[in-house]
Amino acid sequence: EWPDGRRDIENVEVTTLHYRGAHAASKARAGFTRYRAGGGRVGARTGRRGGRPFDPDVEVSRLLAGKRSEVGQRLARLFVETWDEEAKRRPIVALLRAALTQEATAPLFRDFLTKRWIGPLADGLGLDHPELRTSLASAQLVGLGIIRYAMRFEPLASMDSDAVVALLAPALQRSLT
């Protein structure tokens, strides 16, 4: 383990119960290839269309740039825009489902949120009680991910992205400032 809490885990493949059948391995790899807890990207695949993979180091830097009073808005916009793109959403939903159903996968998802994405954001903002605030912000994001994108609860599932950002941003702002 590194001093900042990262672990040298590479090429961890996640296969969930949702990928049963004769081509389970290929379907799983098509959805979620690997999570590199030591500094990689979520959903990274060479040659994939739909833009660049989600790189938490890049995104945290972008979230920290700008007014502190708008960090909740920037985080909400990033989350919704990323999850609204099916190619970017698919690997994250696969990891989320795996984390909820497979005990061995939960630490990967938790580490991604707390050590690679929301945790470094909280550190960059210099928050008091960073673990609590990270947990609160993560709960908002994961909850939205489950309800809007995985379980497709209405009216949230079909709501305009700007409206979802407008509802989510104040909660994130309260958690992160």
LINTA-V766333 format. One record per residue. N is the residue number from 1. RES is the residue in three letters. BURIAL is 1 if it has 16 or more other C-alpha atoms within 10 Angstrom, else 0. D_LAST is the distance of its C-alpha to the last C-alpha in whole Angstrom. Layout:
# LINTA-V766333
N&RES&BURIAL&D_LAST + N&RES&BURIAL&D_LAST
This chain:
# LINTA-V766333
1&GLU&0&30 + 2&TRP&0&28 + 3&PRO&0&26 + 4&ASP&0&23 + 5&GLY&0&24 + 6&ARG&1&25 + 7&ARG&1&28 + 8&ASP&0&31 + 9&ILE&0&32 + 10&GLU&0&34 + 11&ASN&0&35 + 12&VAL&0&34 + 13&GLU&1&36 + 14&VAL&1&34 + 15&THR&1&37 + 16&THR&1&36 + 17&LEU&0&39 + 18&HIS&0&38 + 19&TYR&1&40 + 20&ARG&0&43 + 21&GLY&0&47 + 22&ALA&0&49 + 23&HIS&0&46 + 24&ALA&0&43 + 25&ALA&0&43 + 26&SER&0&43 + 27&LYS&1&41 + 28&ALA&1&38 + 29&ARG&1&38 + 30&ALA&0&38 + 31&GLY&1&35 + 32&PHE&1&33 + 33&THR&1&35 + 34&ARG&1&32 + 35&TYR&1&29 + 36&ARG&1&29 + 37&ALA&1&27 + 38&GLY&1&28 + 39&GLY&1&26 + 40&GLY&1&28 + 41&ARG&1&27 + 42&VAL&1&26 + 43&GLY&1&30 + 44&ALA&1&31 + 45&ARG&1&35 + 46&THR&0&37 + 47&GLY&0&38 + 48&ARG&0&36 + 49&ARG&0&36 + 50&GLY&0&33 + 51&GLY&0&31 + 52&ARG&0&29 + 53&PRO&1&28 + 54&PHE&1&24 + 55&ASP&1&23 + 56&PRO&1&20 + 57&ASP&0&20 + 58&VAL&0&21 + 59&GLU&0&18 + 60&VAL&1&15 + 61&SER&0&17 + 62&ARG&0&17 + 63&LEU&1&13 + 64&LEU&1&12 + 65&ALA&0&15 + 66&GLY&0&14 + 67&LYS&0&11 + 68&ARG&0&8 + 69&SER&0&8 + 70&GLU&1&10 + 71&VAL&1&8 + 72&GLY&1&9 + 73&GLN&1&12 + 74&ARG&1&13 + 75&LEU&1&13 + 76&ALA&1&14 + 77&ARG&1&17 + 78&LEU&1&18 + 79&PHE&1&18 + 80&VAL&1&20 + 81&GLU&0&22 + 82&THR&1&23 + 83&TRP&1&24 + 84&ASP&0&26 + 85&GLU&0&28 + 86&GLU&0&31 + 87&ALA&1&32 + 88&LYS&1&28 + 89&ARG&1&27 + 90&ARG&1&30 + 91&PRO&1&30 + 92&ILE&1&26 + 93&VAL&1&28 + 94&ALA&1&31 + 95&LEU&1&28 + 96&LEU&1&26 + 97&ARG&1&30 + 98&ALA&1&31 + 99&ALA&1&28 + 100&LEU&0&29 + 101&THR&0&33 + 102&GLN&1&33 + 103&GLU&0&32 + 104&ALA&0&33 + 105&THR&1&30 + 106&ALA&1&27 + 107&PRO&0&26 + 108&LEU&1&26 + 109&PHE&1&24 + 110&ARG&0&22 + 111&ASP&1&22 + 112&PHE&1&21 + 113&LEU&1&18 + 114&THR&1&17 + 115&LYS&1&19 + 116&ARG&1&19 + 117&TRP&1&16 + 118&ILE&1&13 + 119&GLY&1&13 + 120&PRO&1&14 + 121&LEU&1&11 + 122&ALA&1&9 + 123&ASP&0&12 + 124&GLY&0&11 + 125&LEU&1&8 + 126&GLY&0&9 + 127&LEU&1&7 + 128&ASP&0&9 + 129&HIS&0&11 + 130&PRO&1&10 + 131&GLU&0&13 + 132&LEU&0&12 + 133&ARG&1&9 + 134&THR&1&11 + 135&SER&1&14 + 136&LEU&1&12 + 137&ALA&1&11 + 138&SER&1&14 + 139&ALA&0&16 + 140&GLN&1&15 + 141&LEU&1&16 + 142&VAL&0&19 + 143&GLY&0&20 + 144&LEU&1&20 + 145&GLY&1&22 + 146&ILE&0&25 + 147&ILE&0&25 + 148&ARG&1&25 + 149&TYR&1&27 + 150&ALA&1&29 + 151&MET&0&30 + 152&ARG&0&30 + 153&PHE&0&29 + 154&GLU&0&30 + 155&PRO&0&29 + 156&LEU&0&26 + 157&ALA&1&28 + 158&SER&0&30 + 159&MET&0&27 + 160&ASP&0&26 + 161&SER&1&23 + 162&ASP&0&22 + 163&ALA&0&22 + 164&VAL&1&20 + 165&VAL&1&17 + 166&ALA&0&17 + 167&LEU&0&17 + 168&LEU&1&15 + 169&ALA&1&12 + 170&PRO&1&11 + 171&ALA&1&10 + 172&LEU&1&9 + 173&GLN&1&6 + 174&ARG&0&6 + 175&SER&1&6 + 176&LEU&1&4 + 177&THR&1&0
